[in-house]
Amino acid sequence: MPVSGARQVFALAWPMTLKAIFLHGTVVIDGLLLSSLGEAALAAMGLAAALGGIVLGVIFAFSHAMQIRTAQAFGGGDPVFLKSVLASGLTVSLSIGIIGTGLILTWGGTLIGALAPSAEIAAQAQTYLTIFTIVILGEAIGQCIASFFNGCSRSKLPLYGYLLSVPINVLSSIALIHGLWGLPALGVAGAALGSAIAITVQTLFWTALLLRTNGHLRRVVGWHRDRFVPTLRRHIGFSLPIAATFVSSTLATHVCSLIYANLSLNGFAAMTLIAPWNMLAGQVSMQWTQATGILVAQHLGKRASEEVLDRFLSSAWRGAFVTAGVVSLIFLIMCLSLDWVYPNLEDETRVILFGFLPILMIIQFPRATNAICGNTLRAAGDTVYVMHIFVWTQWAFRVPATALFVLYLDLSPFWILSLFLWEEFLKFPAFHRRLWRGDWKRSDVAA
């Protein structure tokens, strides 16, 4: 069997990277378009995005788990297994979207009112969040389909959806924010509505692609565990530790974002702007490591030898360091171009953003190698151990340290952002010790 090395990882990863950049670029686009309206509009968007992002984080978490499970089924060549993963994943993801939307519509306004620094910002954030629920429901379906395509090594198909939706997002958001072409000037609400229109079109497109490429799975008889309910239960059992890892990460990040609301307006604006950029640029490295995990899962599904797995992972690991260097360069260029990227920001906000540069460049290397370890272990089913690493470093370190730095020590945004770097250093020995032990190479992923 041929070894899939860095070249095969690249073939799978580059469409995933572009797709992820477009995905996380939704908030970046809104930030760029709203920056001309001032810091208050950015603060409103940041607060609403923090709450809506919690639900999206849960959806993405289960979609990532499905991506790995799909790769295991695809590698083994079992159509019943593949059909079971798709049906179970869609059921779980859509259920999360409906429940999350209901919670936002019921309690979102109360929470925003308690956290917003002013009534004006609270009103704008509430409007943005209400419209953003359309995005949540669309992503509940769309991200599940995209993960299925990725797990089947068809990562270009999700990218096509974003090539369609991003121009729609940009044009409709600009028009609705500023009232162009006879449309009403909705401000912050216009940014959310533009995103909702784009995601709706994208989801319909992916659904049509799924029916065209995998419609035959509807004719496959049977389920992986004989009946659908046990199959769904097994899927949830596999997914929960992976999902819990991502949910923990999302919750920790957004809890910290809510704590950032206690910073000065300039500090909060800087943290709001750098968060989506950090997520966006980091996808170059993160999607490489996720593609590595997909191919590891496919190899394990095929029961590849330990020698094949070792050669593949060594090649993929070297590529991960290259991608980390690319991300560092992206942040260098971004920070040197702040006057052009955000010309309407106050000088103090730009100074804070530029001060983040050393952290943003250094963190990419430990983050990439930790991600290689985490995705490889998840692909082999060692999901509980990975979950514990994330949960403990986030909730026993970063979240309380953020509260301490912001609420009691009143430290600068630089030291608050540095907590992400220290978190990666804490993860490093636990991840690498487990991977080097080698048990993952003998996993039975079809069980």
Secondary structure, DSSP 8 states (H G I E B T S, - for coil): -----HHHHHHHHHHHHHHHHHHHHHHHHHHHHHGGG-HHHHHHHHHHHHHHHHHHHHHHHHHHHHHHHHHHHHHHT-HHHHHHHHHHHHHHHHHHHHHHHHHHHHHHHHHHHHH-SSHHHHHHHHHHHHHHHHHHHHHHHHHHHHHHHHHTT-THHHHHHHHHHHHHHHHHHHHHHHT-TT----THHHHHHHHHHHHHHHHHHHHHHHHHHHGGGGG--S-TTSSHHHHHHHHHHHHHHHHHHHHHHHHHHHHHHHHHTTS-HHHHHHHHHHHHHHHHHHHHHHHHHHHHHHHHHHHHHTT--HHHHHHHHHHHHHHHHHHHHHHHHHHHHHHHTHHHHSTTS-HHHHHHHHHTHHHHHHTHHHHHHHHHHHHHHHHTT-HHHHHHHHHHHIIIIIHHHHHIIIIIS---HHHHHHHHHHHHHHHHHHHHHHHHH-GGGG--TT-
